[in-house]
Amino acid sequence: RARQVNEILTNIDMTLAKRVSENLGLPAPKGPTVKAKKTGKPTVDKSPLLSQANLLPGDIASRKVAILVADGVDEKAVAAMKAALEAESAHAKVLGPTSAPVKTAGGGTLAVDASAEGMPSVAFDAVFIPGGAASVKALSGNGVALHFVLEAYKHLKAIAYAGDAKQLIDTLHLDADAGLLAVSDSKSFGAFFEAMKQHRVWAREPKAKAIPA
């Protein structure tokens, strides 16, 4: 670790080297260990190609959205979100407590693509939590589901919720922002999709530091 800081990072950027050494508990480096070649001022100080914020695609094609469900879920909300995502060439994955189908609020069954335990939030770009009182209650008492949402929030990902799912958001004490949105129908999905286009909800970062996920 010391060699990486003193022999590599110090010769790249001293500010970065000092920050890394502080986090590692190492003595602050005093300066570069290699003399820079006298080639004049670099032709490029900053490259826009190194920033994800400058490479936004302008759409949500190929993005993966996790839909968290349990018994009693509002199947109409799930269907509406899946249809809207498919229209944008994005992918929806329905995740349940297990890989078994869940019962819907309307008395039917809904097939799931996988269990939330087997497909963590890091595998997705965004999260949708549909309504359904029984489903929300079950998810609110499920540690895997709670961790899934917290982790997505901490990683600054867009999260949408509908109807009764607000109770789960309140349980986790998450503050609404440009990427944590209540939706009700296909017309209100626009803001959620717009948040997904930004890749991450960067304004959330200060609050996310306190999230234990």
TORPA-4810 file (N, C-alpha, C, O; in nm, 3 decimals):
<nodes>
NODE_1_0.083_-0.121_0.000_0.000_0.000_0.000_0.086_0.125_0.000_0.060_0.220_-0.074_R
NODE_2_0.189_0.125_0.084_0.278_0.241_0.091_0.348_0.263_-0.042_0.366_0.377_-0.086_A
NODE_3_0.388_0.154_-0.107_0.456_0.166_-0.235_0.362_0.222_-0.342_0.403_0.304_-0.424_R
NODE_4_0.238_0.179_-0.341_0.141_0.231_-0.437_0.122_0.381_-0.421_0.112_0.455_-0.519_Q
NODE_5_0.117_0.426_-0.294_0.098_0.569_-0.268_0.222_0.648_-0.305_0.213_0.747_-0.376_V
NODE_6_0.339_0.603_-0.255_0.461_0.682_-0.268_0.531_0.671_-0.403_0.606_0.761_-0.442_N
NODE_7_0.508_0.561_-0.472_0.579_0.543_-0.599_0.489_0.558_-0.721_0.538_0.571_-0.833_E
NODE_8_0.359_0.556_-0.698_0.268_0.567_-0.813_0.178_0.690_-0.802_0.183_0.778_-0.887_I
NODE_9_0.096_0.694_-0.695_-0.001_0.804_-0.685_0.065_0.940_-0.673_0.014_1.039_-0.727_L
NODE_10_0.177_0.948_-0.601_0.244_1.078_-0.586_0.294_1.131_-0.719_0.310_1.252_-0.736_T
NODE_11_0.319_1.043_-0.813_0.367_1.085_-0.944_0.253_1.111_-1.042_0.275_1.147_-1.158_N
NODE_12_0.130_1.090_-0.993_0.012_1.117_-1.075_-0.058_1.244_-1.027_-0.082_1.336_-1.104_I
NODE_13_-0.089_1.246_-0.898_-0.159_1.362_-0.841_-0.137_1.363_-0.690_-0.176_1.269_-0.621_D
NODE_14_-0.077_1.469_-0.638_-0.044_1.475_-0.497_-0.168_1.484_-0.409_-0.171_1.429_-0.299_M
NODE_15_-0.270_1.553_-0.457_-0.392_1.564_-0.378_-0.455_1.426_-0.359_-0.498_1.390_-0.249_T
NODE_16_-0.460_1.350_-0.468_-0.514_1.214_-0.460_-0.428_1.129_-0.368_-0.480_1.053_-0.286_L
NODE_17_-0.296_1.140_-0.381_-0.205_1.059_-0.299_-0.224_1.089_-0.150_-0.220_0.997_-0.068_A
NODE_18_-0.243_1.215_-0.115_-0.262_1.253_0.025_-0.394_1.200_0.079_-0.402_1.156_0.194_K
NODE_19_-0.499_1.204_-0.003_-0.629_1.154_0.040_-0.624_1.004_0.064_-0.677_0.954_0.163_R
NODE_20_-0.560_0.932_-0.027_-0.550_0.787_-0.013_-0.466_0.749_0.107_-0.503_0.659_0.182_V
NODE_21_-0.354_0.818_0.127_-0.267_0.787_0.241_-0.338_0.812_0.373_-0.319_0.738_0.469_S
NODE_22_-0.419_0.917_0.378_-0.494_0.947_0.501_-0.594_0.836_0.532_-0.607_0.794_0.646_E
NODE_23_-0.664_0.789_0.427_-0.763_0.682_0.448_-0.697_0.550_0.485_-0.759_0.466_0.550_N
NODE_24_-0.571_0.530_0.443_-0.499_0.408_0.475_-0.420_0.418_0.605_-0.363_0.319_0.651_L
NODE_25_-0.417_0.537_0.665_-0.342_0.555_0.788_-0.193_0.560_0.765_-0.115_0.524_0.853_G
NODE_26_-0.151_0.603_0.647_-0.010_0.612_0.613_0.039_0.756_0.624_-0.042_0.849_0.613_L
NODE_27_0.168_0.777_0.645_0.223_0.914_0.648_0.195_0.983_0.515_0.202_0.920_0.409_P
NODE_28_0.165_1.110_0.520_0.137_1.184_0.398_0.263_1.194_0.313_0.370_1.227_0.365_A
NODE_29_0.253_1.165_0.184_0.371_1.175_0.097_0.417_1.320_0.084_0.336_1.413_0.089_P
NODE_30_0.547_1.338_0.069_0.604_1.473_0.065_0.608_1.530_-0.077_0.601_1.651_-0.096_K
NODE_31_0.618_1.443_-0.173_0.624_1.493_-0.310_0.651_1.380_-0.407_0.673_1.267_-0.365_G
NODE_32_0.650_1.411_-0.537_0.675_1.309_-0.639_0.812_1.246_-0.622_0.905_1.310_-0.574_P
NODE_33_0.823_1.122_-0.662_0.951_1.052_-0.653_1.018_1.040_-0.789_1.131_0.992_-0.800_T
NODE_34_0.949_1.084_-0.892_1.005_1.082_-1.028_0.997_1.221_-1.086_0.893_1.287_-1.078_V
NODE_35_1.105_1.267_-1.145_1.105_1.399_-1.206_1.029_1.395_-1.338_1.049_1.308_-1.422_K
NODE_36_0.942_1.491_-1.352_0.863_1.498_-1.474_0.949_1.541_-1.592_1.038_1.625_-1.578_A
NODE_37_0.922_1.482_-1.707_0.996_1.521_-1.827_0.955_1.660_-1.870_0.838_1.698_-1.861_K
NODE_38_1.052_1.735_-1.916_1.026_1.872_-1.958_0.972_1.872_-2.101_1.045_1.897_-2.197_K
NODE_39_0.846_1.844_-2.111_0.780_1.840_-2.243_0.682_1.954_-2.260_0.605_1.958_-2.356_T
NODE_40_0.684_2.047_-2.167_0.591_2.158_-2.175_0.458_2.124_-2.111_0.442_2.017_-2.054_G
NODE_41_0.365_2.214_-2.120_0.233_2.195_-2.062_0.157_2.085_-2.135_0.159_2.080_-2.258_K
NODE_42_0.091_1.997_-2.060_0.012_1.892_-2.126_-0.092_1.952_-2.219_-0.147_2.058_-2.191_P
NODE_43_-0.117_1.884_-2.330_-0.212_1.937_-2.427_-0.356_1.925_-2.378_-0.444_1.997_-2.425_T
NODE_44_-0.380_1.834_-2.282_-0.515_1.815_-2.228_-0.508_1.815_-2.076_-0.444_1.727_-2.017_V
NODE_45_-0.572_1.913_-2.010_-0.576_1.917_-1.864_-0.682_1.821_-1.811_-0.657_1.747_-1.715_D
NODE_46_-0.797_1.822_-1.872_-0.907_1.735_-1.831_-0.970_1.676_-1.956_-0.991_1.744_-2.056_K
NODE_47_-1.001_1.548_-1.949_-1.065_1.484_-2.062_-1.211_1.455_-2.030_-1.240_1.384_-1.933_S
NODE_48_-1.304_1.506_-2.108_-1.446_1.478_-2.085_-1.479_1.330_-2.102_-1.583_1.284_-2.054_P
NODE_49_-1.392_1.256_-2.169_-1.417_1.114_-2.193_-1.398_1.030_-2.068_-1.434_0.913_-2.065_L
NODE_50_-1.341_1.091_-1.962_-1.318_1.016_-1.839_-1.433_1.030_-1.740_-1.427_0.974_-1.630_L
NODE_51_-1.535_1.103_-1.775_-1.649_1.127_-1.685_-1.774_1.060_-1.737_-1.814_1.081_-1.852_S
NODE_52_-1.837_0.977_-1.652_-1.963_0.914_-1.690_-2.071_1.019_-1.715_-2.161_0.997_-1.796_Q
NODE_53_-2.062_1.131_-1.645_-2.162_1.236_-1.660_-2.160_1.296_-1.800_-2.260_1.353_-1.845_A
NODE_54_-2.048_1.284_-1.870_-2.038_1.338_-2.005_-2.067_1.234_-2.113_-2.061_1.264_-2.232_N
NODE_55_-2.099_1.114_-2.070_-2.123_1.006_-2.166_-2.263_0.949_-2.151_-2.285_0.830_-2.176_L
NODE_56_-2.357_1.032_-2.111_-2.494_0.985_-2.093_-2.557_0.954_-2.229_-2.544_1.033_-2.322_L
NODE_57_-2.625_0.840_-2.239_-2.680_0.799_-2.369_-2.805_0.875_-2.412_-2.838_0.875_-2.531_P
NODE_58_-2.874_0.939_-2.319_-2.996_1.011_-2.356_-3.119_0.925_-2.359_-3.228_0.973_-2.394_G
NODE_59_-3.105_0.797_-2.323_-3.221_0.708_-2.315_-3.192_0.602_-2.209_-3.087_0.604_-2.146_D
NODE_60_-3.286_0.510_-2.191_-3.266_0.405_-2.090_-3.259_0.267_-2.155_-3.281_0.166_-2.089_I
NODE_61_-3.230_0.263_-2.283_-3.218_0.136_-2.353_-3.112_0.049_-2.287_-3.003_0.095_-2.256_A
NODE_62_-3.146_-0.075_-2.266_-3.061_-0.179_-2.206_-3.048_-0.168_-2.055_-2.984_-0.254_-1.994_S
NODE_63_-3.105_-0.066_-1.991_-3.099_-0.056_-1.845_-3.182_-0.167_-1.781_-3.285_-0.207_-1.835_R
NODE_64_-3.137_-0.215_-1.666_-3.207_-0.323_-1.596_-3.274_-0.267_-1.470_-3.210_-0.201_-1.389_K
NODE_65_-3.403_-0.294_-1.457_-3.480_-0.244_-1.343_-3.536_-0.361_-1.264_-3.601_-0.449_-1.320_V
NODE_66_-3.509_-0.362_-1.135_-3.562_-0.467_-1.047_-3.700_-0.425_-0.997_-3.718_-0.311_-0.953_A
NODE_67_-3.796_-0.515_-1.004_-3.930_-0.492_-0.950_-3.949_-0.586_-0.831_-3.956_-0.708_-0.848_I
NODE_68_-3.957_-0.529_-0.713_-3.966_-0.609_-0.591_-4.112_-0.643_-0.560_-4.195_-0.553_-0.549_L
NODE_69_-4.142_-0.771_-0.545_-4.281_-0.814_-0.521_-4.286_-0.921_-0.413_-4.186_-0.985_-0.381_V
NODE_70_-4.406_-0.937_-0.357_-4.436_-1.044_-0.262_-4.584_-1.075_-0.276_-4.654_-1.009_-0.354_A
NODE_71_-4.633_-1.173_-0.203_-4.775_-1.207_-0.210_-4.862_-1.085_-0.182_-4.838_-1.012_-0.087_D
NODE_72_-4.962_-1.065_-0.267_-5.052_-0.951_-0.249_-5.014_-0.831_-0.332_-5.069_-0.723_-0.312_G
NODE_73_-4.919_-0.846_-0.425_-4.873_-0.733_-0.505_-4.980_-0.687_-0.603_-5.063_-0.765_-0.649_V
NODE_74_-4.977_-0.559_-0.635_-5.067_-0.500_-0.734_-5.015_-0.537_-0.873_-4.920_-0.475_-0.923_D
NODE_75_-5.076_-0.636_-0.933_-5.026_-0.686_-1.062_-5.040_-0.584_-1.173_-4.962_-0.586_-1.269_E
NODE_76_-5.138_-0.493_-1.162_-5.156_-0.391_-1.265_-5.039_-0.293_-1.266_-4.995_-0.248_-1.372_K
NODE_77_-4.988_-0.260_-1.148_-4.874_-0.170_-1.140_-4.750_-0.235_-1.200_-4.670_-0.169_-1.266_A
NODE_78_-4.734_-0.365_-1.175_-4.620_-0.438_-1.231_-4.630_-0.440_-1.384_-4.532_-0.414_-1.453_V
NODE_79_-4.747_-0.471_-1.434_-4.767_-0.480_-1.579_-4.744_-0.345_-1.647_-4.684_-0.338_-1.754_A
NODE_80_-4.792_-0.237_-1.583_-4.775_-0.104_-1.641_-4.628_-0.065_-1.649_-4.584_-0.011_-1.750_A
NODE_81_-4.553_-0.092_-1.543_-4.411_-0.059_-1.543_-4.335_-0.143_-1.644_-4.249_-0.092_-1.715_M
NODE_82_-4.365_-0.273_-1.650_-4.296_-0.360_-1.746_-4.322_-0.314_-1.889_-4.230_-0.311_-1.971_K
NODE_83_-4.445_-0.278_-1.919_-4.479_-0.233_-2.053_-4.406_-0.103_-2.088_-4.357_-0.086_-2.199_A
NODE_84_-4.401_-0.012_-1.991_-4.335_0.117_-2.014_-4.185_0.097_-2.036_-4.126_0.162_-2.122_A
NODE_85_-4.124_0.009_-1.959_-3.981_-0.018_-1.974_-3.951_-0.084_-2.108_-3.855_-0.049_-2.176_L
NODE_86_-4.034_-0.180_-2.146_-4.014_-0.248_-2.273_-4.027_-0.150_-2.389_-3.956_-0.162_-2.489_E
NODE_87_-4.116_-0.052_-2.376_-4.133_0.049_-2.481_-4.008_0.134_-2.496_-3.984_0.192_-2.602_A
NODE_88_-3.928_0.142_-2.390_-3.804_0.220_-2.391_-3.682_0.130_-2.415_-3.568_0.175_-2.403_E
NODE_89_-3.707_0.005_-2.449_-3.600_-0.094_-2.472_-3.518_-0.122_-2.347_-3.401_-0.160_-2.355_S
NODE_90_-3.580_-0.102_-2.231_-3.516_-0.137_-2.103_-3.567_-0.273_-2.059_-3.662_-0.327_-2.115_A
NODE_91_-3.502_-0.329_-1.957_-3.535_-0.465_-1.913_-3.588_-0.464_-1.769_-3.528_-0.402_-1.681_H
NODE_92_-3.698_-0.532_-1.747_-3.755_-0.545_-1.613_-3.735_-0.687_-1.563_-3.756_-0.783_-1.637_A
NODE_93_-3.693_-0.699_-1.438_-3.677_-0.829_-1.374_-3.761_-0.829_-1.246_-3.737_-0.749_-1.156_K
NODE_94_-3.857_-0.920_-1.239_-3.944_-0.930_-1.121_-3.875_-1.019_-1.019_-3.844_-1.135_-1.046_V
NODE_95_-3.852_-0.963_-0.899_-3.783_-1.036_-0.793_-3.877_-1.060_-0.676_-3.938_-0.966_-0.624_L
NODE_96_-3.887_-1.185_-0.634_-3.972_-1.219_-0.520_-3.890_-1.266_-0.402_-3.767_-1.271_-0.410_G
NODE_97_-3.956_-1.300_-0.292_-3.884_-1.352_-0.174_-3.812_-1.483_-0.207_-3.706_-1.512_-0.152_P
NODE_98_-3.871_-1.561_-0.298_-3.808_-1.684_-0.348_-3.828_-1.685_-0.500_-3.877_-1.588_-0.558_T
NODE_99_-3.791_-1.794_-0.563_-3.810_-1.805_-0.707_-3.949_-1.853_-0.745_-3.981_-1.866_-0.863_S
NODE_100_-4.032_-1.881_-0.645_-4.168_-1.928_-0.670_-4.259_-1.812_-0.708_-4.236_-1.699_-0.664_A
NODE_101_-4.363_-1.837_-0.788_-4.459_-1.731_-0.823_-4.524_-1.674_-0.696_-4.536_-1.743_-0.595_P
NODE_102_-4.566_-1.549_-0.704_-4.634_-1.486_-0.590_-4.781_-1.468_-0.624_-4.819_-1.460_-0.741_V
NODE_103_-4.864_-1.461_-0.521_-5.006_-1.436_-0.540_-5.027_-1.286_-0.555_-4.959_-1.206_-0.491_K
NODE_104_-5.121_-1.248_-0.639_-5.146_-1.107_-0.663_-5.268_-1.060_-0.585_-5.347_-1.140_-0.535_T
NODE_105_-5.282_-0.928_-0.575_-5.396_-0.871_-0.503_-5.527_-0.907_-0.570_-5.632_-0.911_-0.506_A
NODE_106_-5.522_-0.934_-0.700_-5.643_-0.969_-0.774_-5.679_-1.115_-0.769_-5.777_-1.156_-0.830_G
NODE_107_-5.602_-1.195_-0.696_-5.633_-1.336_-0.682_-5.562_-1.427_-0.780_-5.583_-1.548_-0.778_G
NODE_108_-5.478_-1.370_-0.867_-5.406_-1.452_-0.961_-5.265_-1.483_-0.912_-5.236_-1.469_-0.793_G
NODE_109_-5.180_-1.523_-1.003_-5.040_-1.549_-0.968_-4.951_-1.470_-1.064_-4.989_-1.440_-1.176_T
NODE_110_-4.832_-1.439_-1.015_-4.736_-1.364_-1.095_-4.602_-1.436_-1.091_-4.545_-1.458_-0.984_L
NODE_111_-4.552_-1.473_-1.207_-4.423_-1.540_-1.213_-4.312_-1.441_-1.182_-4.321_-1.323_-1.219_A
NODE_112_-4.208_-1.486_-1.116_-4.093_-1.400_-1.087_-3.973_-1.452_-1.165_-3.967_-1.569_-1.201_V
NODE_113_-3.880_-1.363_-1.191_-3.761_-1.400_-1.266_-3.652_-1.459_-1.177_-3.570_-1.539_-1.223_D
NODE_114_-3.652_-1.420_-1.051_-3.551_-1.470_-0.957_-3.589_-1.423_-0.817_-3.682_-1.344_-0.799_A
NODE_115_-3.515_-1.471_-0.719_-3.535_-1.422_-0.583_-3.444_-1.302_-0.561_-3.337_-1.293_-0.621_S
NODE_116_-3.487_-1.210_-0.478_-3.407_-1.091_-0.449_-3.276_-1.130_-0.382_-3.175_-1.060_-0.396_A
NODE_117_-3.277_-1.242_-0.311_-3.156_-1.286_-0.243_-3.050_-1.333_-0.343_-2.930_-1.323_-0.317_E
NODE_118_-3.095_-1.384_-0.456_-3.001_-1.433_-0.556_-2.961_-1.329_-0.659_-2.869_-1.352_-0.738_G
NODE_119_-3.031_-1.214_-0.660_-3.001_-1.108_-0.756_-2.990_-0.976_-0.681_-3.090_-0.904_-0.672_M
NODE_120_-2.875_-0.942_-0.626_-2.859_-0.821_-0.544_-2.876_-0.693_-0.624_-2.873_-0.694_-0.747_P
NODE_121_-2.894_-0.584_-0.554_-2.921_-0.456_-0.619_-2.807_-0.410_-0.709_-2.830_-0.335_-0.804_S
NODE_122_-2.684_-0.453_-0.680_-2.570_-0.410_-0.761_-2.580_-0.459_-0.905_-2.508_-0.411_-0.992_V
NODE_123_-2.669_-0.555_-0.930_-2.687_-0.609_-1.065_-2.789_-0.528_-1.145_-2.816_-0.561_-1.260_A
NODE_124_-2.845_-0.422_-1.085_-2.950_-0.344_-1.151_-2.916_-0.195_-1.155_-2.834_-0.145_-1.077_F
NODE_125_-2.981_-0.127_-1.248_-2.962_0.017_-1.263_-3.064_0.097_-1.184_-3.040_0.213_-1.152_D
NODE_126_-3.178_0.036_-1.153_-3.284_0.107_-1.082_-3.378_0.006_-1.017_-3.368_-0.114_-1.041_A
NODE_127_-3.469_0.057_-0.933_-3.561_-0.029_-0.858_-3.701_0.029_-0.863_-3.721_0.150_-0.855_V
NODE_128_-3.799_-0.060_-0.878_-3.940_-0.021_-0.869_-4.009_-0.108_-0.765_-3.994_-0.230_-0.766_F
NODE_129_-4.085_-0.043_-0.675_-4.160_-0.115_-0.572_-4.308_-0.087_-0.595_-4.355_0.023_-0.565_I
NODE_130_-4.383_-0.183_-0.649_-4.527_-0.162_-0.672_-4.606_-0.169_-0.542_-4.555_-0.214_-0.439_P
NODE_131_-4.730_-0.125_-0.550_-4.816_-0.129_-0.434_-4.876_-0.265_-0.410_-4.836_-0.366_-0.469_G
NODE_132_-4.973_-0.265_-0.320_-5.034_-0.389_-0.274_-5.003_-0.401_-0.126_-4.890_-0.431_-0.089_G
NODE_133_-5.104_-0.379_-0.041_-5.081_-0.371_0.104_-5.009_-0.493_0.159_-4.914_-0.479_0.236_A
NODE_134_-5.053_-0.611_0.122_-4.992_-0.733_0.175_-4.849_-0.749_0.126_-4.761_-0.790_0.202_A
NODE_135_-4.825_-0.715_0.000_-4.691_-0.725_-0.056_-4.595_-0.630_0.014_-4.484_-0.668_0.051_S
NODE_136_-4.638_-0.508_0.033_-4.553_-0.408_0.099_-4.524_-0.448_0.243_-4.413_-0.431_0.292_V
NODE_137_-4.625_-0.501_0.311_-4.606_-0.546_0.448_-4.502_-0.657_0.455_-4.416_-0.659_0.543_K
NODE_138_-4.512_-0.750_0.361_-4.416_-0.862_0.358_-4.275_-0.813_0.328_-4.180_-0.858_0.391_A
NODE_139_-4.262_-0.723_0.232_-4.131_-0.669_0.197_-4.072_-0.588_0.313_-3.951_-0.590_0.335_L
NODE_140_-4.158_-0.517_0.385_-4.112_-0.434_0.496_-4.058_-0.518_0.612_-3.983_-0.468_0.696_S
NODE_141_-4.098_-0.646_0.616_-4.049_-0.736_0.720_-3.944_-0.833_0.669_-3.906_-0.927_0.738_G
NODE_142_-3.898_-0.808_0.548_-3.800_-0.896_0.485_-3.664_-0.825_0.480_-3.649_-0.728_0.406_N
NODE_143_-3.567_-0.874_0.556_-3.437_-0.809_0.562_-3.368_-0.800_0.429_-3.299_-0.702_0.401_G
NODE_144_-3.384_-0.902_0.344_-3.321_-0.901_0.212_-3.377_-0.787_0.128_-3.302_-0.715_0.061_V
NODE_145_-3.510_-0.771_0.130_-3.574_-0.665_0.052_-3.534_-0.527_0.104_-3.507_-0.436_0.026_A
NODE_146_-3.530_-0.511_0.236_-3.492_-0.382_0.294_-3.348_-0.347_0.258_-3.318_-0.233_0.222_L
NODE_147_-3.260_-0.445_0.268_-3.121_-0.421_0.231_-3.108_-0.388_0.083_-3.027_-0.304_0.044_H
NODE_148_-3.189_-0.454_0.001_-3.188_-0.431_-0.144_-3.215_-0.283_-0.173_-3.143_-0.220_-0.251_F
NODE_149_-3.319_-0.229_-0.110_-3.358_-0.090_-0.135_-3.254_0.005_-0.076_-3.216_0.103_-0.141_V
NODE_150_-3.208_-0.023_0.044_-3.106_0.063_0.107_-2.979_0.067_0.024_-2.920_0.174_0.006_L
NODE_151_-2.937_-0.047_-0.024_-2.814_-0.053_-0.102_-2.828_0.024_-0.232_-2.736_0.095_-0.274_E
NODE_152_-2.944_0.011_-0.297_-2.969_0.085_-0.420_-2.967_0.236_-0.393_-2.914_0.314_-0.471_A
NODE_153_-3.027_0.275_-0.280_-3.028_0.417_-0.242_-2.886_0.465_-0.216_-2.847_0.573_-0.261_Y
NODE_154_-2.808_0.385_-0.144_-2.670_0.423_-0.113_-2.585_0.436_-0.238_-2.496_0.520_-0.244_K
NODE_155_-2.613_0.353_-0.337_-2.538_0.356_-0.462_-2.595_0.459_-0.559_-2.560_0.461_-0.677_H
NODE_156_-2.683_0.544_-0.509_-2.736_0.659_-0.583_-2.820_0.621_-0.705_-2.823_0.694_-0.804_L
NODE_157_-2.886_0.507_-0.697_-2.967_0.462_-0.809_-3.110_0.513_-0.799_-3.159_0.542_-0.690_K
NODE_158_-3.174_0.524_-0.913_-3.313_0.570_-0.917_-3.405_0.465_-0.856_-3.390_0.346_-0.883_A
NODE_159_-3.500_0.510_-0.774_-3.597_0.421_-0.709_-3.735_0.482_-0.725_-3.756_0.600_-0.695_I
NODE_160_-3.830_0.403_-0.772_-3.969_0.448_-0.784_-4.057_0.356_-0.701_-4.028_0.237_-0.686_A
NODE_161_-4.163_0.412_-0.648_-4.256_0.331_-0.569_-4.398_0.377_-0.598_-4.421_0.492_-0.636_Y
NODE_162_-4.494_0.286_-0.580_-4.633_0.317_-0.611_-4.724_0.281_-0.495_-4.700_0.182_-0.426_A
NODE_163_-4.827_0.360_-0.475_-4.931_0.330_-0.376_-4.880_0.300_-0.237_-4.808_0.380_-0.177_G
NODE_164_-4.917_0.182_-0.187_-4.884_0.141_-0.050_-4.733_0.132_-0.026_-4.689_0.132_0.089_D
NODE_165_-4.654_0.124_-0.132_-4.509_0.108_-0.117_-4.444_0.227_-0.047_-4.329_0.218_-0.003_A
NODE_166_-4.515_0.337_-0.036_-4.460_0.451_0.038_-4.431_0.413_0.183_-4.341_0.468_0.246_K
NODE_167_-4.508_0.318_0.234_-4.486_0.274_0.373_-4.347_0.213_0.389_-4.283_0.233_0.492_Q
NODE_168_-4.300_0.141_0.289_-4.167_0.082_0.296_-4.060_0.192_0.293_-3.962_0.186_0.367_L
NODE_169_-4.080_0.291_0.208_-3.986_0.403_0.201_-3.982_0.477_0.334_-3.875_0.517_0.381_I
NODE_170_-4.100_0.496_0.395_-4.106_0.564_0.525_-4.039_0.480_0.634_-3.974_0.534_0.723_D
NODE_171_-4.055_0.349_0.627_-3.992_0.260_0.724_-3.840_0.275_0.722_-3.774_0.268_0.826_T
NODE_172_-3.786_0.295_0.603_-3.642_0.309_0.587_-3.595_0.453_0.608_-3.475_0.480_0.605_L
NODE_173_-3.690_0.546_0.629_-3.659_0.687_0.653_-3.577_0.748_0.539_-3.480_0.820_0.562_H
NODE_174_-3.617_0.717_0.417_-3.548_0.771_0.301_-3.617_0.899_0.254_-3.740_0.904_0.244_L
NODE_175_-3.539_1.000_0.225_-3.593_1.128_0.181_-3.612_1.129_0.030_-3.526_1.085_-0.045_D
NODE_176_-3.726_1.181_-0.012_-3.754_1.192_-0.154_-3.654_1.286_-0.221_-3.613_1.386_-0.162_A
NODE_177_-3.617_1.254_-0.342_-3.528_1.342_-0.418_-3.556_1.320_-0.566_-3.656_1.258_-0.602_D
NODE_178_-3.469_1.370_-0.652_-3.492_1.360_-0.796_-3.489_1.216_-0.846_-3.531_1.188_-0.958_A
NODE_179_-3.439_1.125_-0.762_-3.433_0.986_-0.804_-3.506_0.891_-0.713_-3.497_0.769_-0.731_G
NODE_180_-3.580_0.944_-0.615_-3.664_0.862_-0.527_-3.805_0.916_-0.543_-3.842_1.016_-0.481_L
NODE_181_-3.885_0.850_-0.626_-4.008_0.910_-0.677_-4.131_0.823_-0.658_-4.125_0.700_-0.671_L
NODE_182_-4.241_0.888_-0.628_-4.371_0.820_-0.624_-4.430_0.824_-0.764_-4.433_0.929_-0.828_A
NODE_183_-4.476_0.708_-0.812_-4.538_0.702_-0.944_-4.675_0.637_-0.930_-4.699_0.562_-0.836_V
NODE_184_-4.764_0.668_-1.024_-4.899_0.614_-1.014_-4.944_0.545_-1.143_-5.023_0.451_-1.138_S
NODE_185_-4.896_0.592_-1.256_-4.934_0.531_-1.383_-4.827_0.562_-1.486_-4.726_0.627_-1.456_D
NODE_186_-4.848_0.516_-1.607_-4.747_0.530_-1.712_-4.711_0.676_-1.740_-4.598_0.705_-1.779_S
NODE_187_-4.806_0.768_-1.719_-4.778_0.909_-1.743_-4.677_0.965_-1.643_-4.604_1.060_-1.673_K
NODE_188_-4.674_0.907_-1.524_-4.585_0.959_-1.420_-4.449_0.890_-1.419_-4.364_0.920_-1.335_S
NODE_189_-4.428_0.796_-1.512_-4.301_0.724_-1.516_-4.188_0.809_-1.575_-4.071_0.775_-1.563_F
NODE_190_-4.225_0.919_-1.640_-4.127_1.001_-1.709_-4.013_1.048_-1.621_-3.897_1.042_-1.660_G
NODE_191_-4.045_1.096_-1.500_-3.942_1.147_-1.409_-3.849_1.035_-1.364_-3.729_1.055_-1.349_A
NODE_192_-3.906_0.917_-1.344_-3.826_0.800_-1.305_-3.728_0.765_-1.416_-3.610_0.742_-1.390_F
NODE_193_-3.775_0.761_-1.538_-3.689_0.730_-1.652_-3.584_0.837_-1.671_-3.470_0.808_-1.708_F
NODE_194_-3.621_0.962_-1.646_-3.526_1.071_-1.659_-3.413_1.057_-1.557_-3.296_1.082_-1.587_E
NODE_195_-3.449_1.015_-1.435_-3.347_0.992_-1.333_-3.254_0.879_-1.373_-3.134_0.885_-1.346_A
NODE_196_-3.307_0.778_-1.437_-3.225_0.666_-1.484_-3.128_0.712_-1.592_-3.016_0.661_-1.600_M
NODE_197_-3.170_0.806_-1.674_-3.084_0.856_-1.781_-2.958_0.923_-1.727_-2.854_0.927_-1.793_K
NODE_198_-2.967_0.977_-1.603_-2.854_1.049_-1.544_-2.750_0.955_-1.485_-2.648_1.000_-1.433_Q
NODE_199_-2.776_0.827_-1.494_-2.686_0.722_-1.445_-2.690_0.709_-1.293_-2.707_0.598_-1.242_H
NODE_200_-2.673_0.818_-1.222_-2.678_0.817_-1.076_-2.743_0.947_-1.027_-2.744_1.048_-1.098_R
NODE_201_-2.798_0.943_-0.905_-2.857_1.062_-0.844_-2.748_1.127_-0.760_-2.741_1.107_-0.638_V
NODE_202_-2.663_1.205_-0.825_-2.543_1.257_-0.759_-2.576_1.349_-0.642_-2.499_1.354_-0.546_W
NODE_203_-2.688_1.421_-0.646_-2.723_1.513_-0.538_-2.753_1.439_-0.408_-2.754_1.500_-0.301_A
NODE_204_-2.777_1.309_-0.416_-2.808_1.228_-0.298_-2.683_1.188_-0.221_-2.692_1.145_-0.106_R
NODE_205_-2.569_1.201_-0.280_-2.445_1.147_-0.223_-2.418_1.185_-0.078_-2.379_1.098_0.000_E
NODE_206_-2.437_1.312_-0.036_-2.411_1.345_0.106_-2.498_1.265_0.202_-2.450_1.221_0.306_P
NODE_207_-2.627_1.246_0.169_-2.717_1.171_0.255_-2.685_1.021_0.251_-2.700_0.952_0.351_K
NODE_208_-2.642_0.973_0.137_-2.616_0.830_0.121_-2.502_0.781_0.207_-2.493_0.662_0.237_A
NODE_209_-2.414_0.871_0.247_-2.298_0.831_0.329_-2.343_0.773_0.464_-2.270_0.695_0.525_K
NODE_210_-2.461_0.809_0.510_-2.508_0.762_0.640_-2.588_0.632_0.632_-2.631_0.578_0.734_A
NODE_211_-2.608_0.583_0.509_-2.686_0.461_0.490_-2.599_0.338_0.520_-2.493_0.321_0.460_I
NODE_212_-2.644_0.251_0.613_-2.566_0.132_0.649_-2.588_0.016_0.554_-2.646_-0.086_0.593_P
NODE_213_-2.543_0.030_0.431_-2.561_-0.077_0.332_-2.433_-0.094_0.253_-2.426_-0.179_0.164_A
</nodes>
